[in-house]
């Protein structure tokens, strides 16, 4: 018997008002109206040869045409041996104590940047974002930031800096000096523009945008930010994709789950990061997946959303303090 199957890396995520199909190999999300959910459930649980009996000879050709579209997009296939295509394990494990960190810098004396980098290295942190709240000279960036990164296991660094005297050529020179620096975002710029793009060199980019992150602190969740893959998808099943294994230090040296969150867990010069991240109160939000958060739990994008919003609890229910602009009922942003 022939069966219709989705590839194991192509996952249907049902939402209350609309659904989606995540192609985790290609990092693509396809919209799926809920009207088609039951059809796909029937099509994947019934032998293809029996579908004419289910839908009737008149409607079946339309159903088969609908199924063939998924085959053409290479997210589904026909097989006579479905047992050879088991489902994937959705459990998630990560050996790193911290996977990513956000560090603000304004006054270099507010906390010891080099000491924080050394601690992140000990915690096997993979990626850091450094937000400069004022213009730093290339010499300061070299001595304070790039020097601290040298010799660490941190593999990725991006810098957000206000528009100033440092141009794209100088930023590229800093990337050449420290290969871990792979992205630079110049904010409060005159216009949105890609100033440098070298996909052959670790995807290095220098991007300018008009928004001033010092004044517009609320993040904007847009589908362009979604990049679903097998690691993030499995992580999102039981963890908060935006906050899990993350630590942030603001410009005053306060340790937080995220820069905009209200609660501080102490000063970076007084508290070891390892001590802070092992506090149950700090880890609590790591484990609040979108499946546990009101509104988010009904959204088809809940396993791709990287919202860093703080989370509050009311009457034994969880809510995000900053909700995104996605209208689930109308399926519009």
N, C-alpha and C positions, 0 to 999 in steps of 0.2 A: 504493500500500500504506500501511496505517496502522501507526504505530510508537508505542511507549510510551516516554516520556522523562521524566527528572527535570529540573527547572529547573537551569540551570548553577550557581545559587547554593545548591542543595540537594545536599550531598555525603554519600556513603556512606563511613563510616570503619569499616573492618573491624578487629575485635579478636580475640584468640585465643579467648576464651570467649563474648563477646557483641559486637555491633556497634552502630552508631548512625548516624542521619541528622542532619546539621547543616543547619538552615535559616538560612543566613547573612544573609538579609534581615530575618528576624524575631527573630534571636538565640535560636533555640529548638533543643533537641536532643531527638530522638525515639529511644527505645530500639528496637533491632532485633535480635531473636534470630538467632543464626547459622544456624539452620535455614532462614531465609528468604533468606539471601544468594544462594545458587545460583539460587533462583527469580527474584530480581530481576535477576541477571546474564543469565539466559536471556530474561527478559521485555524487557530493554532491547537485546538483540542479535538478536532474532528478530521478524519482522513479526507483528503481532497476529493476523492471519488464519491464520498457521501454528502458533500455540500449541496449538490443539486437537489437532494431529498430535503435538506434543511431549508433552502431558500426558494426552491421551485425552479423549473426549467427556464422561466422567463427572467427571473431576477438573478439567477446564478451567473450568467455572462458578465453582468455588471460587477458582481462581487469578485469574480476571477480577474477582471480588468483592474480592479482596485488592488488586489493582492499583487498583481504583476508590477504595479508601480513601485512597490517596495523592493521587489527583486531587481528592477532596473536601477534603483538607487543603491543597490548592493548593501541593503540593510536586512534583507530577508532572502530565503532560498527555498527550493523544494528538495525533498530528500525521501528516499525509501528506507533510510536507516537512521531515524531520529535518535536512537540510543547512542549513536556515535558522537552526539553533540550535546554533552551535559551542560548544565547551567554553571555559571561562574560563582566562586565563593565570594560573598559580599562582606566578609569580615575584613577589618582594617587594623593593621599594626604598623608602628613606626618606631624605629630605635632611637630617634632624636628626641631629647627632652623638650627642646624648643626648635620649631622648624623655621620660624620667621620673627623678625623684630622690627619695630619702628622706633627710631631715635630722633628726637628733635634737638636742634642745636641753635642757640642764640648767643648766649654768653658761654664761652668755652670753660669758664670757671664754675659753672653751676653744678657740674658733676664731672667725674673723671671718665671721659669718653674712652680712653685707652683701656682702663680697668673694666669697663662694661664690655668692650669688644673681647677682651681676654676671657671674661666669664661666659659670654655667649659662645665662644669657641669651645670652652670646656663642656658646654651643654649641647654641643654638636649642632648648633644653629646653622642652617643652610643658606638663608637669605636675609638681608637687612635692607631696610629703606631708611635713608637719612634725610630728614627734612630741615633744611637750613632756613631760618626765619629772618636772616639778614644776609647781605652780600658778603661772602668770604672771598679773599683773594686766592689765586691759584696756589700761592705759597702756603697759605693757611690750610687749604684743602689737602695739599700734599703732606704737610707736617702733622696735621691733626687727624685726618681721616685715612688717607691712603697708607700712611706709615703704620697706623694701628692695624690695618687689615693684613699687612704683609706677614707671611708665615702662618696664617690661620687656615682652618679648614672651611671657612665660610666661602661658598662658591659663587655667590651672586650678590651684587650690591647695586642699588640705584639711589640716585641723589635727586631730591627736589630742591631747586634753588630759585630765588627771585631773579627776575631779569635785571641784569647789571652789565658790568664791563666785560665779563667773561663771555667770549663768543663761542660758536660751535667748534671752530678749529682748536681753541684752547681746551674745550671739554674733551675732544677726541684725543688730544695729546695726553690728558690726564688718564683716559682709558688705556692708552698705549703704555703709560707708566704703571698702571695697576689693572691687569686684565680682569680682576673680579668686578670692577666697575663697568657695567654693561648698559645701563640706561641712565639718562639724565633728562629730567623734566624741568623746563624753565617756566615758572608760573608768573602771573602778573605781567605777561608779555603783551606787546602791541597787537598781536594777532595769533591765531592758532596756526601752527605750521610744523612740518617735519623738517628739522634743520640738518639732520644727518641720518642716514639709514644704511647700515652695512650688514646685510643678512649673512654674509659669508664669514663674519668675524663675531661669532657668538650672539648674533642678533643685536648688535650694538646700535643704539639709537639716541638721538638728541631731539627731543620734542618740546615745542613751545606751546603754551596755551594761555588764554587771557584771564582765566579765573585766578583770583588771589586766595590761596588756601588759608592765609592768615585772617581773612575777613569772612570768607564763605567756608565755614568748617563742616557743614553738613555734607555727607557723601551722597552721591547720586548713583543709584543702582540702575544700570542700563544693560540690555541684553548683549551689547558689545563687550561687556566685561565677563560674560560667561564663557568659560573654556573647559567644558566637562571632559574628564578623562577617567580612566579606571581608578586611579588613586584618589582623586577628589570625590568621585561618586561613592566609593565605598566608605570614605571618611565621613561623608555627609549622612550616611545611614544612621549613625549614632553619635555624631559630634557636630558642633557648630562650625561650619566651614570657614566663617570669617574670624572666629576667635580661638579656635583650638590650637594649642601649642604656640600661641602668640604671646609676646610681651612687648610693652611699649614704655618708653621713658620720655616724659615731656621736657620742655625747655628748662623747667625748674628742677629737674632731677627726680620727679615723682614717678614711681613705678605703677603702671596701670595695666589693665587688660587691653585697653586701647586708648589712644591719645585723648579722645573726646569723652571718655567715661568719667563719671564724677568721683568714684572711689579711688583713693591712693593707698598703696600697700607699703608706703615708706619711701625714704629717699635712697637713691642709688649709691650714695657714698656711705650710707649707714646700714643698708640691708643687702645681703648677698642674694643675687638673683635665684640661685638654687633654692634658698630657703623660701623665698616668696612664691615661686612657681609650685612648690609642694604644699602650700597652704590650701586646705579644702575650699576656702572662700574664693581663692584665686582660680582654682580649677573648676569651680562649679559651672561657670558659663561655657567651659570647653565642652561639657557633656549635654548642653541644651541644644539638641538638634532642631531643625526647623519643623520636624514632625511633632515637637512638643510645644510649639509656639503658636498662639492663636493667629488666625488669618494665614500665616505662612504655611501651616500644615495643610491648607487646602490648595496651595499654589503648585502648578505644574513645574515651576522652576526652583522648587525648594531644595533640590539636590545639586544645584549649580550656583545658587545665590551666595555671594561672598560678603554680604552685609556685615559690617563691624558694629552695628548698633548695640547700645546697651540694652539690657533685658530687665524688666521689672516683673514682680510677682504680685498678683492681686487675686484673692479668693481662690488660691490653689491653682491659678492659671498664669501662664507666662505670656508677656507681651513685649514687643520691641518698642523702645522709646522713640525711635525714628523709623517710621514706616516708609517704604518706597512708594513710588508714584504709579505702580502697576495696578490697573483696574482689572481685577480677575473676572468680574461679570462681563465686561465688554472686551476683555482680552486686548487692552490697549495700554500704552505707556504714556 
